[in-house]
């Protein structure tokens, strides 16, 4: 019944920006950590950013201050603002909720950055 649906991906030129959104549907209170991961073709999935319910954030080093994660607990939404995008950021981006008993994953949204 719980579903995570990402949106906001697309094609963008290097140096551009995108804002990804993830909606957690179902009658749930989203306790715990929400995060964003990404996976490029031929590479392992890697953590991008995470945020607790109270707003404590953690970022991967490669974000380099370019990305900002945020969440709206009232709407059960988590966002990833991506600025100064580079071709190396090209990947499928996934939303993840680390629930009490299991992890929930979205289907992913494609981000392609052209040079």
Number of C-alpha atoms within 10 A of each C-alpha: 7 10 15 21 18 24 19 16 18 14 15 18 14 17 14 14 18 18 16 22 20 26 19 24 16 12 9 10 13 21 15 13 19 28 26 25 19 22 19 16 9 6 9 9 15 14 17 22 22 25 20 17 15 11 14 11 16 15 18 14 9 11 16 9 12 12 20 18 24 21 22 12 14 8 12 19 19 24 23 23 15 19 17 16 23 17 15 13 20 20 21 18 27 26 29 25 22 16 14 10 6 7 11 15 19 19 15 22 21 20 22 20 20 16 11
